[in-house]
């Protein structure tokens, strides 16, 4: 698996596949203050990206892949709606 929980940080590393979506969702639902670290991510499956879009966790890192860094990370780190940290 490319997703793992390290304390209060969820690390997404390498090729994040559909299998990573369910634990990611569970970890974020269990604690909405967790940080998602994309520093070593190379690819996010659409399901993983959709969870990040829907739950809007704090994001750290930009990912290793140019598409992830230039297109997806800016969307994930855009301003949060009022009332969300």
PDB file of N, CA, C and O in Angstrom:
ATOM      1  N   UNK A   1       0.828  -1.178   0.000  1.00  0.00           N
ATOM      2  CA  UNK A   1       0.000   0.000   0.000  1.00  0.00           C
ATOM      3  C   UNK A   1       0.876   1.246   0.000  1.00  0.00           C
ATOM      4  O   UNK A   1       1.957   1.266   0.590  1.00  0.00           O
ATOM      5  N   UNK A   2       0.401   2.260  -0.658  1.00  0.00           N
ATOM      6  CA  UNK A   2       1.154   3.507  -0.766  1.00  0.00           C
ATOM      7  C   UNK A   2       0.694   4.552   0.227  1.00  0.00           C
ATOM      8  O   UNK A   2       1.242   5.654   0.263  1.00  0.00           O
ATOM      9  N   UNK A   3      -0.301   4.228   1.032  1.00  0.00           N
ATOM     10  CA  UNK A   3      -0.785   5.146   2.060  1.00  0.00           C
ATOM     11  C   UNK A   3      -0.502   4.524   3.417  1.00  0.00           C
ATOM     12  O   UNK A   3      -0.779   3.347   3.649  1.00  0.00           O
ATOM     13  N   UNK A   4       0.055   5.335   4.308  1.00  0.00           N
ATOM     14  CA  UNK A   4       0.285   4.834   5.662  1.00  0.00           C
ATOM     15  C   UNK A   4       0.125   5.978   6.645  1.00  0.00           C
ATOM     16  O   UNK A   4       0.376   7.144   6.341  1.00  0.00           O
ATOM     17  N   UNK A   5      -0.299   5.594   7.829  1.00  0.00           N
ATOM     18  CA  UNK A   5      -0.523   6.557   8.900  1.00  0.00           C
ATOM     19  C   UNK A   5       0.691   6.567   9.805  1.00  0.00           C
ATOM     20  O   UNK A   5       1.114   5.523  10.301  1.00  0.00           O
ATOM     21  N   UNK A   6       1.251   7.752  10.020  1.00  0.00           N
ATOM     22  CA  UNK A   6       2.415   7.926  10.891  1.00  0.00           C
ATOM     23  C   UNK A   6       2.050   9.009  11.903  1.00  0.00           C
ATOM     24  O   UNK A   6       2.253  10.196  11.651  1.00  0.00           O
ATOM     25  N   UNK A   7       1.514   8.595  13.041  1.00  0.00           N
ATOM     26  CA  UNK A   7       1.031   9.564  14.025  1.00  0.00           C
ATOM     27  C   UNK A   7      -0.192  10.269  13.483  1.00  0.00           C
ATOM     28  O   UNK A   7      -1.201   9.630  13.184  1.00  0.00           O
ATOM     29  N   UNK A   8      -0.110  11.576  13.354  1.00  0.00           N
ATOM     30  CA  UNK A   8      -1.228  12.362  12.824  1.00  0.00           C
ATOM     31  C   UNK A   8      -1.000  12.765  11.369  1.00  0.00           C
ATOM     32  O   UNK A   8      -1.704  13.628  10.844  1.00  0.00           O
ATOM     33  N   UNK A   9      -0.017  12.143  10.721  1.00  0.00           N
ATOM     34  CA  UNK A   9       0.288  12.451   9.324  1.00  0.00           C
ATOM     35  C   UNK A   9      -0.009  11.221   8.469  1.00  0.00           C
ATOM     36  O   UNK A   9       0.410  10.110   8.793  1.00  0.00           O
ATOM     37  N   UNK A  10      -0.735  11.435   7.380  1.00  0.00           N
ATOM     38  CA  UNK A  10      -0.996  10.374   6.408  1.00  0.00           C
ATOM     39  C   UNK A  10      -0.007  10.571   5.268  1.00  0.00           C
ATOM     40  O   UNK A  10      -0.027  11.594   4.584  1.00  0.00           O
ATOM     41  N   UNK A  11       0.848   9.593   5.074  1.00  0.00           N
ATOM     42  CA  UNK A  11       1.854   9.668   4.027  1.00  0.00           C
ATOM     43  C   UNK A  11       1.343   8.967   2.779  1.00  0.00           C
ATOM     44  O   UNK A  11       0.990   7.789   2.830  1.00  0.00           O
ATOM     45  N   UNK A  12       1.299   9.680   1.662  1.00  0.00           N
ATOM     46  CA  UNK A  12       0.968   9.089   0.374  1.00  0.00           C
ATOM     47  C   UNK A  12       2.267   9.040  -0.424  1.00  0.00           C
ATOM     48  O   UNK A  12       2.879  10.070  -0.706  1.00  0.00           O
ATOM     49  N   UNK A  13       2.674   7.826  -0.783  1.00  0.00           N
ATOM     50  CA  UNK A  13       3.992   7.639  -1.399  1.00  0.00           C
ATOM     51  C   UNK A  13       3.883   6.797  -2.664  1.00  0.00           C
ATOM     52  O   UNK A  13       3.081   5.866  -2.737  1.00  0.00           O
ATOM     53  N   UNK A  14       4.695   7.133  -3.652  1.00  0.00           N
ATOM     54  CA  UNK A  14       4.738   6.354  -4.882  1.00  0.00           C
ATOM     55  C   UNK A  14       3.437   6.436  -5.657  1.00  0.00           C
ATOM     56  O   UNK A  14       2.817   7.496  -5.750  1.00  0.00           O
ATOM     57  N   UNK A  15       3.035   5.304  -6.209  1.00  0.00           N
ATOM     58  CA  UNK A  15       1.816   5.204  -7.007  1.00  0.00           C
ATOM     59  C   UNK A  15       0.636   4.916  -6.087  1.00  0.00           C
ATOM     60  O   UNK A  15       0.458   3.776  -5.659  1.00  0.00           O
ATOM     61  N   UNK A  16      -0.161   5.910  -5.780  1.00  0.00           N
ATOM     62  CA  UNK A  16      -1.317   5.730  -4.895  1.00  0.00           C
ATOM     63  C   UNK A  16      -2.478   5.193  -5.725  1.00  0.00           C
ATOM     64  O   UNK A  16      -3.008   5.881  -6.597  1.00  0.00           O
ATOM     65  N   UNK A  17      -2.857   3.963  -5.439  1.00  0.00           N
ATOM     66  CA  UNK A  17      -3.860   3.258  -6.220  1.00  0.00           C
ATOM     67  C   UNK A  17      -5.227   3.284  -5.538  1.00  0.00           C
ATOM     68  O   UNK A  17      -5.371   3.807  -4.433  1.00  0.00           O
ATOM     69  N   UNK A  18      -6.207   2.726  -6.196  1.00  0.00           N
ATOM     70  CA  UNK A  18      -7.571   2.699  -5.680  1.00  0.00           C
ATOM     71  C   UNK A  18      -7.626   2.011  -4.317  1.00  0.00           C
ATOM     72  O   UNK A  18      -8.461   2.372  -3.489  1.00  0.00           O
ATOM     73  N   UNK A  19      -6.771   1.043  -4.067  1.00  0.00           N
ATOM     74  CA  UNK A  19      -6.749   0.341  -2.785  1.00  0.00           C
ATOM     75  C   UNK A  19      -6.408   1.264  -1.622  1.00  0.00           C
ATOM     76  O   UNK A  19      -6.717   0.949  -0.473  1.00  0.00           O
ATOM     77  N   UNK A  20      -5.781   2.389  -1.904  1.00  0.00           N
ATOM     78  CA  UNK A  20      -5.402   3.345  -0.867  1.00  0.00           C
ATOM     79  C   UNK A  20      -6.556   4.257  -0.463  1.00  0.00           C
ATOM     80  O   UNK A  20      -6.482   4.926   0.568  1.00  0.00           O
ATOM     81  N   UNK A  21      -7.605   4.291  -1.253  1.00  0.00           N
ATOM     82  CA  UNK A  21      -8.709   5.219  -0.997  1.00  0.00           C
ATOM     83  C   UNK A  21      -9.456   4.879   0.292  1.00  0.00           C
ATOM     84  O   UNK A  21      -9.753   5.777   1.080  1.00  0.00           O
ATOM     85  N   UNK A  22      -9.761   3.619   0.517  1.00  0.00           N
ATOM     86  CA  UNK A  22     -10.558   3.248   1.695  1.00  0.00           C
ATOM     87  C   UNK A  22      -9.844   3.558   3.008  1.00  0.00           C
ATOM     88  O   UNK A  22     -10.454   4.167   3.887  1.00  0.00           O
ATOM     89  N   UNK A  23      -8.555   3.160   3.186  1.00  0.00           N
ATOM     90  CA  UNK A  23      -7.900   3.538   4.439  1.00  0.00           C
ATOM     91  C   UNK A  23      -7.722   5.050   4.575  1.00  0.00           C
ATOM     92  O   UNK A  23      -7.826   5.586   5.678  1.00  0.00           O
ATOM     93  N   UNK A  24      -7.458   5.733   3.479  1.00  0.00           N
ATOM     94  CA  UNK A  24      -7.331   7.191   3.524  1.00  0.00           C
ATOM     95  C   UNK A  24      -8.624   7.816   4.040  1.00  0.00           C
ATOM     96  O   UNK A  24      -8.592   8.680   4.916  1.00  0.00           O
ATOM     97  N   UNK A  25      -9.745   7.387   3.505  1.00  0.00           N
ATOM     98  CA  UNK A  25     -11.036   7.903   3.940  1.00  0.00           C
ATOM     99  C   UNK A  25     -11.257   7.620   5.428  1.00  0.00           C
ATOM    100  O   UNK A  25     -11.684   8.505   6.169  1.00  0.00           O
ATOM    101  N   UNK A  26     -10.973   6.412   5.858  1.00  0.00           N
ATOM    102  CA  UNK A  26     -11.178   6.044   7.266  1.00  0.00           C
ATOM    103  C   UNK A  26     -10.305   6.885   8.190  1.00  0.00           C
ATOM    104  O   UNK A  26     -10.775   7.360   9.224  1.00  0.00           O
ATOM    105  N   UNK A  27      -9.048   7.073   7.830  1.00  0.00           N
ATOM    106  CA  UNK A  27      -8.131   7.867   8.667  1.00  0.00           C
ATOM    107  C   UNK A  27      -8.589   9.321   8.761  1.00  0.00           C
ATOM    108  O   UNK A  27      -8.528   9.923   9.832  1.00  0.00           O
ATOM    109  N   UNK A  28      -9.043   9.881   7.651  1.00  0.00           N
ATOM    110  CA  UNK A  28      -9.492  11.274   7.669  1.00  0.00           C
ATOM    111  C   UNK A  28     -10.826  11.427   8.391  1.00  0.00           C
ATOM    112  O   UNK A  28     -11.052  12.437   9.058  1.00  0.00           O
ATOM    113  N   UNK A  29     -11.695  10.459   8.271  1.00  0.00           N
ATOM    114  CA  UNK A  29     -12.962  10.537   8.995  1.00  0.00           C
ATOM    115  C   UNK A  29     -12.747  10.377  10.495  1.00  0.00           C
ATOM    116  O   UNK A  29     -13.468  10.979  11.291  1.00  0.00           O
ATOM    117  N   UNK A  30     -11.766   9.575  10.887  1.00  0.00           N
ATOM    118  CA  UNK A  30     -11.477   9.357  12.305  1.00  0.00           C
ATOM    119  C   UNK A  30     -10.899  10.607  12.957  1.00  0.00           C
ATOM    120  O   UNK A  30     -11.123  10.855  14.142  1.00  0.00           O
ATOM    121  N   UNK A  31     -10.157  11.392  12.185  1.00  0.00           N
ATOM    122  CA  UNK A  31      -9.551  12.615  12.719  1.00  0.00           C
ATOM    123  C   UNK A  31      -9.379  13.610  11.578  1.00  0.00           C
ATOM    124  O   UNK A  31      -8.465  13.480  10.765  1.00  0.00           O
ATOM    125  N   UNK A  32     -10.250  14.591  11.524  1.00  0.00           N
ATOM    126  CA  UNK A  32     -10.226  15.572  10.426  1.00  0.00           C
ATOM    127  C   UNK A  32      -9.039  16.526  10.512  1.00  0.00           C
ATOM    128  O   UNK A  32      -8.821  17.305   9.584  1.00  0.00           O
ATOM    129  N   UNK A  33      -8.267  16.489  11.594  1.00  0.00           N
ATOM    130  CA  UNK A  33      -7.104  17.364  11.744  1.00  0.00           C
ATOM    131  C   UNK A  33      -5.822  16.732  11.222  1.00  0.00           C
ATOM    132  O   UNK A  33      -4.756  17.344  11.298  1.00  0.00           O
ATOM    133  N   UNK A  34      -5.909  15.534  10.702  1.00  0.00           N
ATOM    134  CA  UNK A  34      -4.696  14.886  10.170  1.00  0.00           C
ATOM    135  C   UNK A  34      -4.199  15.626   8.930  1.00  0.00           C
ATOM    136  O   UNK A  34      -4.975  16.205   8.170  1.00  0.00           O
ATOM    137  N   UNK A  35      -2.895  15.588   8.756  1.00  0.00           N
ATOM    138  CA  UNK A  35      -2.227  16.208   7.609  1.00  0.00           C
ATOM    139  C   UNK A  35      -1.915  15.117   6.592  1.00  0.00           C
ATOM    140  O   UNK A  35      -1.502  14.019   6.966  1.00  0.00           O
ATOM    141  N   UNK A  36      -2.111  15.411   5.317  1.00  0.00           N
ATOM    142  CA  UNK A  36      -1.754  14.477   4.251  1.00  0.00           C
ATOM    143  C   UNK A  36      -0.468  14.977   3.614  1.00  0.00           C
ATOM    144  O   UNK A  36      -0.398  16.102   3.119  1.00  0.00           O
ATOM    145  N   UNK A  37       0.546  14.124   3.634  1.00  0.00           N
ATOM    146  CA  UNK A  37       1.864  14.474   3.081  1.00  0.00           C
ATOM    147  C   UNK A  37       2.010  13.857   1.696  1.00  0.00           C
ATOM    148  O   UNK A  37       2.000  12.636   1.545  1.00  0.00           O
ATOM    149  N   UNK A  38       2.145  14.712   0.690  1.00  0.00           N
ATOM    150  CA  UNK A  38       2.291  14.279  -0.705  1.00  0.00           C
ATOM    151  C   UNK A  38       3.741  14.311  -1.187  1.00  0.00           C
ATOM    152  O   UNK A  38       3.998  14.079  -2.369  1.00  0.00           O
ATOM    153  N   UNK A  39       4.677  14.589  -0.308  1.00  0.00           N
ATOM    154  CA  UNK A  39       6.066  14.808  -0.706  1.00  0.00           C
ATOM    155  C   UNK A  39       6.608  13.708  -1.611  1.00  0.00           C
ATOM    156  O   UNK A  39       7.286  14.004  -2.595  1.00  0.00           O
ATOM    157  N   UNK A  40       6.324  12.445  -1.299  1.00  0.00           N
ATOM    158  CA  UNK A  40       6.881  11.330  -2.076  1.00  0.00           C
ATOM    159  C   UNK A  40       5.863  10.672  -2.991  1.00  0.00           C
ATOM    160  O   UNK A  40       6.109   9.580  -3.503  1.00  0.00           O
ATOM    161  N   UNK A  41       4.718  11.320  -3.205  1.00  0.00           N
ATOM    162  CA  UNK A  41       3.696  10.771  -4.099  1.00  0.00           C
ATOM    163  C   UNK A  41       4.109  10.984  -5.551  1.00  0.00           C
ATOM    164  O   UNK A  41       4.648  12.030  -5.912  1.00  0.00           O
ATOM    165  N   UNK A  42       3.847   9.976  -6.374  1.00  0.00           N
ATOM    166  CA  UNK A  42       4.145  10.063  -7.804  1.00  0.00           C
ATOM    167  C   UNK A  42       2.883  10.064  -8.656  1.00  0.00           C
ATOM    168  O   UNK A  42       2.891  10.555  -9.785  1.00  0.00           O
ATOM    169  N   UNK A  43       1.800   9.512  -8.115  1.00  0.00           N
ATOM    170  CA  UNK A  43       0.530   9.437  -8.838  1.00  0.00           C
ATOM    171  C   UNK A  43      -0.591   9.259  -7.831  1.00  0.00           C
ATOM    172  O   UNK A  43      -0.442   8.517  -6.861  1.00  0.00           O
ATOM    173  N   UNK A  44      -1.725   9.940  -8.053  1.00  0.00           N
ATOM    174  CA  UNK A  44      -2.908   9.755  -7.216  1.00  0.00           C
ATOM    175  C   UNK A  44      -4.028   9.190  -8.074  1.00  0.00           C
ATOM    176  O   UNK A  44      -4.423   9.802  -9.067  1.00  0.00           O
ATOM    177  N   UNK A  45      -4.541   8.025  -7.696  1.00  0.00           N
ATOM    178  CA  UNK A  45      -5.710   7.472  -8.381  1.00  0.00           C
ATOM    179  C   UNK A  45      -6.858   8.464  -8.206  1.00  0.00           C
ATOM    180  O   UNK A  45      -6.899   9.197  -7.218  1.00  0.00           O
ATOM    181  N   UNK A  46      -7.772   8.491  -9.140  1.00  0.00           N
ATOM    182  CA  UNK A  46      -8.903   9.411  -9.075  1.00  0.00           C
ATOM    183  C   UNK A  46      -9.691   9.305  -7.777  1.00  0.00           C
ATOM    184  O   UNK A  46     -10.163  10.316  -7.255  1.00  0.00           O
ATOM    185  N   UNK A  47      -9.840   8.084  -7.248  1.00  0.00           N
ATOM    186  CA  UNK A  47     -10.579   7.903  -5.995  1.00  0.00           C
ATOM    187  C   UNK A  47      -9.860   8.572  -4.831  1.00  0.00           C
ATOM    188  O   UNK A  47     -10.504   9.166  -3.966  1.00  0.00           O
ATOM    189  N   UNK A  48      -8.543   8.485  -4.800  1.00  0.00           N
ATOM    190  CA  UNK A  48      -7.742   9.128  -3.750  1.00  0.00           C
ATOM    191  C   UNK A  48      -7.871  10.644  -3.880  1.00  0.00           C
ATOM    192  O   UNK A  48      -8.068  11.341  -2.884  1.00  0.00           O
ATOM    193  N   UNK A  49      -7.762  11.149  -5.094  1.00  0.00           N
ATOM    194  CA  UNK A  49      -7.895  12.587  -5.330  1.00  0.00           C
ATOM    195  C   UNK A  49      -9.277  13.085  -4.925  1.00  0.00           C
ATOM    196  O   UNK A  49      -9.393  14.160  -4.336  1.00  0.00           O
ATOM    197  N   UNK A  50     -10.323  12.326  -5.230  1.00  0.00           N
ATOM    198  CA  UNK A  50     -11.684  12.730  -4.885  1.00  0.00           C
ATOM    199  C   UNK A  50     -11.883  12.811  -3.378  1.00  0.00           C
ATOM    200  O   UNK A  50     -12.572  13.710  -2.893  1.00  0.00           O
ATOM    201  N   UNK A  51     -11.296  11.893  -2.638  1.00  0.00           N
ATOM    202  CA  UNK A  51     -11.392  11.945  -1.174  1.00  0.00           C
ATOM    203  C   UNK A  51     -10.713  13.202  -0.658  1.00  0.00           C
ATOM    204  O   UNK A  51     -11.241  13.881   0.223  1.00  0.00           O
ATOM    205  N   UNK A  52      -9.550  13.512  -1.202  1.00  0.00           N
ATOM    206  CA  UNK A  52      -8.837  14.715  -0.776  1.00  0.00           C
ATOM    207  C   UNK A  52      -9.629  15.975  -1.131  1.00  0.00           C
ATOM    208  O   UNK A  52      -9.656  16.934  -0.361  1.00  0.00           O
ATOM    209  N   UNK A  53     -10.268  15.965  -2.295  1.00  0.00           N
ATOM    210  CA  UNK A  53     -11.090  17.111  -2.700  1.00  0.00           C
ATOM    211  C   UNK A  53     -12.304  17.263  -1.779  1.00  0.00           C
ATOM    212  O   UNK A  53     -12.660  18.378  -1.396  1.00  0.00           O
ATOM    213  N   UNK A  54     -12.929  16.157  -1.429  1.00  0.00           N
ATOM    214  CA  UNK A  54     -14.157  16.202  -0.639  1.00  0.00           C
ATOM    215  C   UNK A  54     -13.901  16.577   0.819  1.00  0.00           C
ATOM    216  O   UNK A  54     -14.646  17.371   1.394  1.00  0.00           O
ATOM    217  N   UNK A  55     -12.857  16.014   1.418  1.00  0.00           N
ATOM    218  CA  UNK A  55     -12.614  16.223   2.841  1.00  0.00           C
ATOM    219  C   UNK A  55     -11.678  17.389   3.139  1.00  0.00           C
ATOM    220  O   UNK A  55     -11.620  17.862   4.274  1.00  0.00           O
ATOM    221  N   UNK A  56     -10.952  17.849   2.141  1.00  0.00           N
ATOM    222  CA  UNK A  56     -10.089  19.030   2.242  1.00  0.00           C
ATOM    223  C   UNK A  56      -9.154  19.026   3.458  1.00  0.00           C
ATOM    224  O   UNK A  56      -9.162  19.969   4.250  1.00  0.00           O
ATOM    225  N   UNK A  57      -8.350  17.966   3.606  1.00  0.00           N
ATOM    226  CA  UNK A  57      -7.396  17.972   4.722  1.00  0.00           C
ATOM    227  C   UNK A  57      -6.254  18.938   4.442  1.00  0.00           C
ATOM    228  O   UNK A  57      -6.062  19.380   3.308  1.00  0.00           O
ATOM    229  N   UNK A  58      -5.503  19.259   5.479  1.00  0.00           N
ATOM    230  CA  UNK A  58      -4.282  20.045   5.288  1.00  0.00           C
ATOM    231  C   UNK A  58      -3.314  19.197   4.456  1.00  0.00           C
ATOM    232  O   UNK A  58      -3.171  17.997   4.690  1.00  0.00           O
ATOM    233  N   UNK A  59      -2.662  19.825   3.495  1.00  0.00           N
ATOM    234  CA  UNK A  59      -1.745  19.134   2.591  1.00  0.00           C
ATOM    235  C   UNK A  59      -0.338  19.645   2.830  1.00  0.00           C
ATOM    236  O   UNK A  59      -0.109  20.845   2.977  1.00  0.00           O
ATOM    237  N   UNK A  60       0.609  18.699   2.866  1.00  0.00           N
ATOM    238  CA  UNK A  60       2.026  19.047   2.982  1.00  0.00           C
ATOM    239  C   UNK A  60       2.741  18.418   1.796  1.00  0.00           C
ATOM    240  O   UNK A  60       2.456  17.278   1.431  1.00  0.00           O
ATOM    241  N   UNK A  61       3.664  19.151   1.192  1.00  0.00           N
ATOM    242  CA  UNK A  61       4.417  18.649   0.043  1.00  0.00           C
ATOM    243  C   UNK A  61       3.647  18.830  -1.250  1.00  0.00           C
ATOM    244  O   UNK A  61       2.460  19.158  -1.250  1.00  0.00           O
ATOM    245  N   UNK A  62       4.348  18.609  -2.355  1.00  0.00           N
ATOM    246  CA  UNK A  62       3.750  18.827  -3.673  1.00  0.00           C
ATOM    247  C   UNK A  62       3.750  17.590  -4.551  1.00  0.00           C
ATOM    248  O   UNK A  62       3.116  17.597  -5.606  1.00  0.00           O
ATOM    249  N   UNK A  63       4.423  16.550  -4.163  1.00  0.00           N
ATOM    250  CA  UNK A  63       4.526  15.364  -5.008  1.00  0.00           C
ATOM    251  C   UNK A  63       5.726  15.435  -5.918  1.00  0.00           C
ATOM    252  O   UNK A  63       6.277  16.507  -6.170  1.00  0.00           O
ATOM    253  N   UNK A  64       6.126  14.269  -6.412  1.00  0.00           N
ATOM    254  CA  UNK A  64       7.316  14.166  -7.271  1.00  0.00           C
ATOM    255  C   UNK A  64       6.995  14.324  -8.749  1.00  0.00           C
ATOM    256  O   UNK A  64       7.849  14.750  -9.527  1.00  0.00           O
ATOM    257  N   UNK A  65       5.784  13.987  -9.141  1.00  0.00           N
ATOM    258  CA  UNK A  65       5.375  14.036 -10.538  1.00  0.00           C
ATOM    259  C   UNK A  65       4.997  15.461 -10.931  1.00  0.00           C
ATOM    260  O   UNK A  65       4.366  16.172 -10.149  1.00  0.00           O
ATOM    261  N   UNK A  66       5.375  15.881 -12.127  1.00  0.00           N
ATOM    262  CA  UNK A  66       5.101  17.249 -12.582  1.00  0.00           C
ATOM    263  C   UNK A  66       3.601  17.530 -12.644  1.00  0.00           C
ATOM    264  O   UNK A  66       3.170  18.620 -12.269  1.00  0.00           O
ATOM    265  N   UNK A  67       2.799  16.578 -13.106  1.00  0.00           N
ATOM    266  CA  UNK A  67       1.354  16.792 -13.180  1.00  0.00           C
ATOM    267  C   UNK A  67       0.763  16.968 -11.786  1.00  0.00           C
ATOM    268  O   UNK A  67      -0.047  17.866 -11.558  1.00  0.00           O
ATOM    269  N   UNK A  68       1.166  16.118 -10.867  1.00  0.00           N
ATOM    270  CA  UNK A  68       0.697  16.222  -9.485  1.00  0.00           C
ATOM    271  C   UNK A  68       1.111  17.558  -8.874  1.00  0.00           C
ATOM    272  O   UNK A  68       0.304  18.238  -8.240  1.00  0.00           O
ATOM    273  N   UNK A  69       2.363  17.923  -9.069  1.00  0.00           N
ATOM    274  CA  UNK A  69       2.907  19.164  -8.502  1.00  0.00           C
ATOM    275  C   UNK A  69       2.281  20.404  -9.126  1.00  0.00           C
ATOM    276  O   UNK A  69       1.921  21.340  -8.413  1.00  0.00           O
ATOM    277  N   UNK A  70       2.148  20.420 -10.454  1.00  0.00           N
ATOM    278  CA  UNK A  70       1.715  21.633 -11.163  1.00  0.00           C
ATOM    279  C   UNK A  70       0.198  21.795 -11.265  1.00  0.00           C
ATOM    280  O   UNK A  70      -0.292  22.920 -11.362  1.00  0.00           O
ATOM    281  N   UNK A  71      -0.553  20.689 -11.245  1.00  0.00           N
ATOM    282  CA  UNK A  71      -1.993  20.777 -11.479  1.00  0.00           C
ATOM    283  C   UNK A  71      -2.849  20.338 -10.293  1.00  0.00           C
ATOM    284  O   UNK A  71      -3.801  21.028  -9.930  1.00  0.00           O
ATOM    285  N   UNK A  72      -2.521  19.200  -9.688  1.00  0.00           N
ATOM    286  CA  UNK A  72      -3.395  18.681  -8.638  1.00  0.00           C
ATOM    287  C   UNK A  72      -3.148  19.313  -7.275  1.00  0.00           C
ATOM    288  O   UNK A  72      -4.100  19.670  -6.580  1.00  0.00           O
ATOM    289  N   UNK A  73      -1.890  19.457  -6.885  1.00  0.00           N
ATOM    290  CA  UNK A  73      -1.588  20.024  -5.568  1.00  0.00           C
ATOM    291  C   UNK A  73      -2.143  21.441  -5.417  1.00  0.00           C
ATOM    292  O   UNK A  73      -2.693  21.749  -4.360  1.00  0.00           O
ATOM    293  N   UNK A  74      -2.030  22.319  -6.415  1.00  0.00           N
ATOM    294  CA  UNK A  74      -2.626  23.650  -6.249  1.00  0.00           C
ATOM    295  C   UNK A  74      -4.140  23.605  -6.008  1.00  0.00           C
ATOM    296  O   UNK A  74      -4.670  24.435  -5.269  1.00  0.00           O
ATOM    297  N   UNK A  75      -4.829  22.659  -6.614  1.00  0.00           N
ATOM    298  CA  UNK A  75      -6.268  22.526  -6.390  1.00  0.00           C
ATOM    299  C   UNK A  75      -6.525  22.081  -4.953  1.00  0.00           C
ATOM    300  O   UNK A  75      -7.446  22.572  -4.300  1.00  0.00           O
ATOM    301  N   UNK A  76      -5.706  21.146  -4.466  1.00  0.00           N
ATOM    302  CA  UNK A  76      -5.896  20.619  -3.110  1.00  0.00           C
ATOM    303  C   UNK A  76      -5.532  21.630  -2.029  1.00  0.00           C
ATOM    304  O   UNK A  76      -6.040  21.545  -0.911  1.00  0.00           O
ATOM    305  N   UNK A  77      -4.678  22.566  -2.338  1.00  0.00           N
ATOM    306  CA  UNK A  77      -4.228  23.532  -1.335  1.00  0.00           C
ATOM    307  C   UNK A  77      -4.901  24.890  -1.495  1.00  0.00           C
ATOM    308  O   UNK A  77      -4.522  25.851  -0.825  1.00  0.00           O
ATOM    309  N   UNK A  78      -5.899  24.980  -2.380  1.00  0.00           N
ATOM    310  CA  UNK A  78      -6.633  26.241  -2.570  1.00  0.00           C
ATOM    311  C   UNK A  78      -7.340  26.609  -1.274  1.00  0.00           C
ATOM    312  O   UNK A  78      -7.480  25.783  -0.373  1.00  0.00           O
ATOM    313  N   UNK A  79      -7.775  27.838  -1.194  1.00  0.00           N
ATOM    314  CA  UNK A  79      -8.430  28.346   0.015  1.00  0.00           C
ATOM    315  C   UNK A  79      -9.580  27.432   0.427  1.00  0.00           C
ATOM    316  O   UNK A  79     -10.344  26.949  -0.409  1.00  0.00           O
ATOM    317  N   UNK A  80      -9.681  27.213   1.715  1.00  0.00           N
ATOM    318  CA  UNK A  80     -10.737  26.387   2.299  1.00  0.00           C
ATOM    319  C   UNK A  80     -12.012  27.222   2.453  1.00  0.00           C
ATOM    320  O   UNK A  80     -11.932  28.436   2.638  1.00  0.00           O
ATOM    321  N   UNK A  81     -13.180  26.590   2.378  1.00  0.00           N
ATOM    322  CA  UNK A  81     -14.426  27.320   2.624  1.00  0.00           C
ATOM    323  C   UNK A  81     -14.467  27.865   4.047  1.00  0.00           C
ATOM    324  O   UNK A  81     -13.805  27.321   4.932  1.00  0.00           O
ATOM    325  N   UNK A  82     -15.232  28.929   4.283  1.00  0.00           N
ATOM    326  CA  UNK A  82     -15.330  29.491   5.638  1.00  0.00           C
ATOM    327  C   UNK A  82     -15.783  28.414   6.626  1.00  0.00           C
ATOM    328  O   UNK A  82     -16.631  27.577   6.316  1.00  0.00           O
ATOM    329  N   UNK A  83     -15.196  28.459   7.819  1.00  0.00           N
ATOM    330  CA  UNK A  83     -15.550  27.518   8.856  1.00  0.00           C
ATOM    331  C   UNK A  83     -14.699  26.266   8.871  1.00  0.00           C
ATOM    332  O   UNK A  83     -14.831  25.450   9.783  1.00  0.00           O
ATOM    333  N   UNK A  84     -13.824  26.088   7.879  1.00  0.00           N
ATOM    334  CA  UNK A  84     -12.933  24.928   7.862  1.00  0.00           C
ATOM    335  C   UNK A  84     -11.514  25.373   8.135  1.00  0.00           C
ATOM    336  O   UNK A  84     -11.071  26.413   7.648  1.00  0.00           O
ATOM    337  N   UNK A  85     -10.803  24.578   8.921  1.00  0.00           N
ATOM    338  CA  UNK A  85      -9.403  24.897   9.242  1.00  0.00           C
ATOM    339  C   UNK A  85      -8.490  24.356   8.185  1.00  0.00           C
ATOM    340  O   UNK A  85      -7.274  24.523   8.276  1.00  0.00           O
TER     341      UNK A  85
END
